[in-house]
Amino acid sequence: MKIINTATDAAIKYSKEQQKEIDMLKDLDEYIEYDLSGKKFKVELSPEKVTAYSMEVKAKVTRAKAGVESYRFDYKLSTDLDWTKGEEIQTDQEEYSYIYENLTNGVEYQLRAVVKDKEGDEETSQVLIYSTIEGELLEPSIIVVGSKNEGYEAQEYYSDEVTVTVIDKGELDTTRASKIKYEVTGAEEKGETVEIPEERQITFTVSTDGTSYIKAYTIDNIGIQIGATDPKIIKIDKEGPKEARLEYQSKTKDTITVKASGKDDISGIKEYTYQYKESAESEASWKSVDTNATSTYTYPNTVIQPSKSYDLRVIITDNAGNKTASQKITVVTNTAPVVGNVTVARVANSTSNLTITATAEDADGDSLTYTLLRGDTADNISEIALTPTSISGNTVIFTDTGLTMAKTYYYKVKASDGKESSASANYGSERTYCLGSSCSGTRQVWQNCSLCGGTRQKDLAVLW
């Protein structure tokens, strides 16, 4: 044993190239210690965390060739003779953490782990002697100070780096707390263990966009954790949405439909603000028309007019309040055909036909199609299925047949260029001819005609 240990001590002084030889000698040391001593495997017990009422330990098993079957964690007061045995925990893990709970504060305990392998052999760890914290050692606290965008103070995202202060609030047993440790994981990775300063706090910053998790510990004078915080979540989003874009979808004479898109992998997109101006206006003339959470939007006819050029853009806002403007797009609205006055005339020798004539112009020079609208009153006009009698240049004529004798009809004409359509601003009206039973000849006569609305009214009937 002594010779082997001396050889090991000498080998440690060699360079890295001799590491294999060192490892071999160490394995030989363990062989002598366990295999020749009759021990089947080795169990080590180390402290992890201690509070006023609990202790967390970790048992580690090595050289268990048959495999681990179970763990048992025993304890007793240092002043007692008998051990209190724990429950047997079935697991094949070679490392296992365990928490002794409901202990008495400020008392020295002895702890041990008993491990059984799959062949039924048991080995016991060394005895760990450690005291619970005397009195209440409060856990450290984490205070975060950072800025948020105006109007988004209630949101969970910070718009810039944050300052984090870890305060050790140990009160009664402060002689055991000698260091403060903090860890930052997630979007930002950092950490430090420092001697507790006189003011019992340390300060650092977290500045990386994304979600970071902060934990703080109080460490005692032998390196055991004696107080810890729950993770503090810090979410930072300093930049606005990326790749903000606005795409044209469709248009009419007085509406424009667009689609917005953007990416925000941190806080997420909250809303879209749609803006517009006439193309001839300055950059200072941008006006917001609506803000909503919908990425497809139609600019309404309350702000869009026919035959005009508009610049459009969208402002995308994320949940942290950061804003990004898209590129502008320019769209010229359609021009609707213009229909002139509509005239209506009675057809000679007919009590049931009328002719309707209108003119129309299209600024884009597109070919036009026409629709006739008819009604009994000026306020009740609707489309009818009637093909024009003739179209010559910009003049269209309809002949409406099968009408009721001596009745007034009202007409409008609508023209379409395939993109837009518009009806005439005015309407034309006329009453069909009336034929009295006593009329004769081929000339216009005075007659008694109740259908014409009078008893001695000139009737314009032309008889055949």
C-alpha positions in Angstrom: 0.0 0.0 0.0 2.7 2.5 0.9 4.8 1.7 -2.2 1.9 2.0 -4.4 0.9 5.4 -2.9 4.5 6.6 -3.2 4.5 5.6 -6.9 1.2 7.5 -7.4 2.6 10.7 -5.7 5.6 10.5 -7.9 3.6 10.0 -11.1 1.5 13.0 -10.5 4.6 15.2 -11.0 5.0 14.0 -14.5 3.8 15.8 -17.6 0.4 15.3 -19.2 1.8 12.5 -21.3 2.0 10.3 -18.2 -1.7 10.7 -17.4 -2.5 7.2 -18.5 0.0 5.8 -16.1 -1.4 8.0 -13.3 -4.9 6.7 -14.0 -3.7 3.1 -14.0 -2.1 3.6 -10.6 -5.2 5.2 -9.2 -7.3 2.3 -10.5 -4.8 0.0 -8.7 -5.3 2.0 -5.5 -9.1 1.6 -5.7 -8.6 -2.1 -6.4 -6.6 -2.5 -3.3 -9.0 -0.4 -1.3 -12.2 -2.1 -2.4 -11.7 -5.4 -4.2 -9.0 -6.7 -1.8 -10.9 -5.2 1.1 -14.1 -7.1 0.2 -16.1 -4.1 -0.8 -18.2 -4.6 -3.9 -18.6 -0.9 -4.9 -18.0 2.6 -3.6 -20.6 5.1 -2.3 -19.8 8.8 -1.7 -22.2 11.3 -0.1 -21.8 15.0 -0.6 -23.9 18.0 0.6 -25.7 20.1 -2.0 -27.9 22.6 -0.1 -28.8 23.3 3.5 -31.6 25.5 5.0 -32.9 25.9 8.5 -35.1 22.8 8.1 -33.7 20.7 5.3 -30.6 19.3 3.8 -30.1 18.2 0.2 -27.4 15.6 -0.5 -26.2 13.6 -3.5 -25.1 10.0 -3.4 -22.7 8.8 -6.1 -21.9 5.1 -6.8 -18.8 3.8 -8.6 -17.5 0.3 -9.5 -20.9 -1.3 -9.1 -20.4 -4.0 -11.6 -23.8 -5.7 -10.9 -25.6 -2.4 -11.2 -27.5 -0.3 -8.7 -30.8 -1.7 -7.2 -31.8 0.9 -4.6 -30.8 3.7 -2.2 -31.7 4.4 1.4 -30.8 7.6 3.2 -30.4 7.4 7.0 -29.9 10.2 9.5 -29.5 10.9 13.3 -28.6 13.7 15.6 -24.9 13.7 16.4 -26.0 13.3 20.1 -28.0 10.1 19.4 -26.7 6.6 19.2 -29.3 5.0 16.9 -29.8 5.8 13.2 -33.2 6.6 11.7 -33.5 4.6 8.5 -35.1 6.1 5.5 -37.3 4.4 3.0 -35.8 2.2 0.3 -35.9 4.0 -3.1 -35.8 1.7 -6.1 -33.7 3.1 -9.0 -30.7 2.0 -11.1 -29.2 5.5 -11.3 -25.5 5.8 -10.3 -26.2 9.3 -8.9 -29.2 10.2 -6.8 -30.1 13.5 -5.0 -32.2 13.4 -1.9 -33.6 16.0 0.5 -33.9 15.4 4.2 -36.9 17.4 5.3 -38.6 18.5 8.5 -35.3 18.8 10.4 -34.7 21.0 13.4 -33.0 24.4 12.8 -29.5 24.9 14.3 -28.9 21.2 15.0 -25.9 19.0 13.9 -26.9 15.9 12.0 -25.1 12.8 10.8 -26.2 11.5 7.4 -25.3 8.4 5.4 -26.5 6.6 2.2 -26.9 2.9 2.0 -26.9 1.4 -1.5 -27.9 -2.1 -2.6 -26.7 -3.6 -5.9 -28.6 -6.1 -8.1 -26.9 -9.0 -6.5 -28.2 -8.0 -3.1 -24.9 -6.6 -1.7 -25.0 -3.4 0.3 -22.4 -0.7 0.8 -22.6 2.4 3.0 -21.2 5.9 2.3 -19.0 7.8 4.7 -20.9 9.7 7.4 -21.6 13.3 6.5 -21.8 15.6 9.6 -23.4 19.0 9.0 -25.7 21.4 10.8 -28.9 23.0 9.7 -29.0 26.8 9.7 -29.6 28.4 13.1 -32.6 30.6 12.8 -34.2 31.8 9.6 -31.8 32.6 6.8 -33.9 34.4 4.3 -33.3 33.6 0.6 -31.6 36.2 -1.6 -33.9 38.6 -3.4 -33.6 39.7 -7.1 -34.5 43.3 -8.0 -34.8 44.2 -11.7 -34.8 47.7 -13.0 -35.3 48.4 -16.7 -37.1 50.6 -19.2 -40.2 49.9 -21.2 -41.8 51.7 -24.2 -44.4 54.3 -23.3 -47.8 52.8 -23.2 -46.5 49.3 -22.8 -45.4 49.5 -19.1 -47.9 46.7 -18.2 -46.3 44.3 -20.7 -43.6 41.8 -19.6 -41.0 42.8 -22.1 -38.2 45.4 -21.4 -37.2 47.6 -24.3 -33.5 47.9 -23.2 -31.0 46.2 -21.0 -31.9 45.7 -17.4 -30.0 46.2 -14.2 -30.2 43.3 -11.7 -29.4 43.6 -8.0 -29.1 40.5 -5.9 -29.5 41.2 -2.2 -28.5 38.8 0.5 -31.1 39.2 3.3 -29.5 36.7 5.7 -30.4 37.8 9.3 -29.6 35.5 12.2 -27.0 33.1 10.9 -25.1 35.5 8.6 -21.7 34.2 9.8 -22.3 31.1 7.6 -23.2 33.0 4.5 -19.9 34.1 3.0 -20.6 34.4 -0.8 -23.3 35.3 -3.2 -23.6 33.5 -6.5 -25.8 34.3 -9.5 -26.4 32.5 -12.7 -28.0 33.8 -16.0 -29.2 31.2 -18.5 -31.3 31.4 -21.6 -30.8 34.2 -24.1 -27.8 35.4 -22.1 -25.3 33.1 -20.4 -23.2 34.5 -17.5 -22.6 34.0 -13.8 -20.3 34.9 -10.9 -19.6 33.9 -7.3 -18.3 36.8 -5.1 -17.6 37.4 -1.5 -20.5 39.1 0.1 -19.7 42.8 0.1 -20.4 45.0 3.1 -23.7 46.2 1.6 -24.7 42.5 1.1 -25.6 42.9 -2.5 -24.2 42.7 -6.1 -25.3 44.3 -9.3 -25.0 43.3 -12.9 -26.8 43.8 -16.2 -28.6 41.6 -18.7 -28.8 43.0 -22.2 -29.4 40.2 -24.7 -32.7 40.2 -26.6 -34.8 37.2 -25.6 -35.7 35.4 -22.4 -33.1 34.9 -19.7 -33.5 33.2 -16.4 -31.7 34.4 -13.2 -31.1 32.5 -10.1 -29.2 33.6 -7.0 -27.7 31.6 -4.2 -26.1 32.2 -0.8 -23.0 30.0 -0.3 -21.6 29.1 3.1 -17.9 29.1 4.1 -17.3 25.6 2.8 -19.1 26.1 -0.5 -22.5 24.7 0.3 -25.6 26.4 -0.9 -27.7 27.6 2.0 -30.3 29.8 0.3 -31.6 30.1 -3.3 -34.2 32.1 -5.2 -36.7 30.8 -7.6 -35.8 31.6 -11.2 -36.5 35.2 -12.2 -37.6 35.6 -15.8 -36.2 38.6 -17.7 -37.6 39.2 -21.2 -35.9 41.8 -23.4 -37.0 43.0 -26.8 -35.0 46.1 -27.9 -35.8 45.9 -31.7 -38.9 46.3 -33.7 -40.3 43.7 -36.1 -38.1 42.7 -38.9 -38.9 42.4 -42.6 -41.9 44.7 -42.4 -43.6 44.7 -45.8 -46.8 45.9 -47.4 -48.1 44.2 -50.5 -50.8 45.4 -53.0 -53.7 43.0 -53.3 -56.5 44.7 -55.3 -58.3 48.0 -55.9 -61.5 49.7 -57.0 -62.2 53.3 -57.9 -62.4 54.2 -54.2 -60.8 51.3 -52.2 -57.4 49.6 -52.0 -56.7 46.3 -50.4 -53.2 45.5 -49.0 -51.5 42.7 -47.0 -48.9 43.4 -44.3 -46.2 41.0 -43.1 -43.3 41.0 -40.7 -41.3 38.9 -38.3 -40.8 39.2 -34.6 -39.3 36.2 -32.9 -39.1 37.7 -29.4 -42.2 39.4 -28.1 -44.5 38.8 -31.2 -46.5 41.2 -33.3 -49.2 43.1 -31.6 -50.9 45.3 -34.2 -50.7 47.0 -37.6 -51.2 50.7 -38.2 -52.2 51.5 -41.8 -51.2 54.9 -43.2 -51.7 56.7 -46.5 -51.1 60.0 -48.3 -51.6 61.3 -51.8 -48.5 60.8 -53.8 -48.1 64.5 -54.5 -48.1 65.3 -50.8 -44.9 65.6 -48.7 -43.5 63.0 -46.3 -44.9 65.0 -43.4 -48.4 64.3 -44.7 -48.7 60.6 -43.7 -52.1 59.9 -42.0 -53.1 56.9 -40.0 -56.5 55.4 -41.0 -56.8 52.4 -38.7 -54.9 50.2 -36.2 -55.9 46.6 -35.7 -54.5 43.1 -35.4 -55.4 42.0 -38.9 -52.7 41.7 -41.6 -55.1 42.2 -44.5 -56.7 45.6 -44.8 -58.9 47.6 -47.2 -58.5 51.3 -47.2 -62.1 52.6 -47.3 -63.9 55.0 -49.6 -63.9 57.5 -46.8 -60.2 58.2 -47.5 -59.7 56.9 -51.1 -61.1 58.6 -54.2 -61.2 57.6 -57.9 -58.4 58.5 -60.3 -55.8 59.4 -57.7 -52.3 58.2 -56.9 -51.8 57.2 -53.2 -48.7 56.2 -51.2 -49.4 53.5 -48.6 -47.4 52.0 -45.7 -47.9 50.0 -42.5 -46.4 50.5 -39.1 -46.0 47.2 -37.3 -45.8 47.2 -33.5 -44.6 44.3 -31.3 -45.8 43.4 -27.8 -42.9 45.4 -26.3 -44.0 48.6 -28.1 -41.2 48.7 -30.7 -42.3 49.9 -34.1 -41.1 49.3 -37.6 -42.4 51.0 -40.8 -42.7 49.1 -44.0 -41.6 50.4 -47.4 -44.2 52.5 -49.2 -46.2 51.3 -52.2 -47.9 53.6 -54.7 -51.3 52.7 -56.1 -53.4 54.6 -58.6 -57.1 54.1 -58.1 -59.4 53.1 -61.0 -61.4 55.6 -63.1 -65.1 54.9 -63.3 -67.0 55.6 -66.6 -69.0 58.8 -66.6 -72.6 58.6 -67.9 -74.3 61.7 -69.1 -77.9 62.8 -69.1 -80.5 60.1 -69.8 -83.4 61.0 -72.1 -86.6 59.0 -72.6 -89.0 59.2 -75.5 -92.3 57.5 -76.5 -92.3 55.3 -79.6 -94.7 56.4 -82.3 -97.8 54.3 -82.7 -97.1 52.4 -79.4 -98.7 52.5 -76.0 -96.2 50.1 -74.5 -92.7 51.1 -75.8 -90.2 53.7 -74.7 -86.7 54.5 -76.0 -83.9 55.5 -73.6 -80.8 57.2 -74.8 -77.5 58.1 -72.9 -73.9 59.0 -73.5 -70.9 57.7 -71.6 -67.2 58.4 -71.5 -64.2 56.4 -70.1 -61.0 58.3 -69.3 -58.9 55.2 -69.8 -60.4 54.6 -73.3 -61.7 51.2 -72.3 -64.6 49.6 -74.1 -67.9 49.9 -72.2 -70.9 47.7 -71.6 -74.2 49.1 -70.5 -77.0 48.1 -68.1 -80.5 49.7 -67.9 -82.2 50.5 -64.6 -85.9 51.0 -64.4 -88.5 51.9 -61.7 -92.0 53.0 -61.0 -90.6 56.0 -59.0 -87.4 57.9 -59.0 -86.4 56.3 -55.7 -87.1 52.7 -56.6 -84.9 52.0 -59.7 -83.2 48.6 -60.3 -81.4 46.7 -63.0 -83.4 44.9 -65.8 -82.1 42.4 -68.3 -82.2 44.3 -71.5 -79.7 44.4 -74.4 -79.1 47.8 -76.0 -80.8 48.4 -79.3 -77.7 50.2 -80.6 -74.3 51.5 -79.5 -72.7 54.1 -81.7 -69.5 55.7 -80.4 -70.3 56.9 -76.9 -74.1 56.8 -77.4 -76.2 53.9 -76.3 -80.0 53.4 -77.0 -82.3 51.0 -75.3 -85.9 50.1 -76.4 -88.1 49.1 -73.5 -91.1 47.2 -74.6 -94.2 45.6 -73.1 -94.9 48.5 -70.8 -98.2 49.5 -69.3 -100.2 52.1 -71.2 -100.4 55.6 -69.7 -97.9 54.9 -67.0 -94.8 56.9 -66.1 -91.4 55.1 -66.0 -88.1 56.2 -64.6 -84.7 55.2 -66.0 -81.0 55.3 -65.4 -78.1 53.9 -67.4 -75.0 52.3 -65.9 -71.7 51.9 -67.8 -68.9 49.5 -67.0 -65.3 49.2 -68.3 -64.7 45.8 -66.8 -63.0 47.3 -63.7 -65.5 49.9 -62.5 -69.1 50.8 -63.2 -71.2 53.9 -62.5 -74.7 54.9 -63.1 -75.9 58.2 -64.5 -76.3 60.9 -61.9 -79.7 61.9 -63.2 -82.7 59.8 -64.3 -85.0 60.2 -67.3 -88.8 59.6 -67.2 -91.7 59.5 -69.5 -95.3 58.3 -69.6 -96.4 55.8 -72.2 -99.1 56.7 -74.7 -102.8 56.4 -73.9 -105.4 55.1 -76.4 -109.0 56.1 -76.0 -111.8 53.9 -77.3 -113.4 56.8 -79.3 -110.3 57.8 -81.1 -110.3 57.5 -84.9 -108.2 58.6 -87.8 -104.5 59.0 -88.1 -104.2 62.4 -86.6 -104.0 63.6 -83.0 -107.4 64.3 -81.5 -109.0 65.6 -78.3 -110.8 62.8 -76.5 -112.3 61.8 -73.3 -109.6 59.5 -71.8 -109.8 58.5 -68.1 -106.5 56.7 -68.3 -104.7 59.9 -69.3 -105.7 61.6 -66.0 -108.4 64.0 -67.3 -111.7 64.2 -69.2 -110.7 66.8 -71.9 -106.9 66.1 -72.1 -105.0 66.1 -75.3 -104.0 62.5 -76.0 -100.9 62.0 -78.1 -102.1 58.6 -79.4 -101.4 57.9 -83.0 -103.6 55.3 -84.3 -103.2 52.9 -87.2 
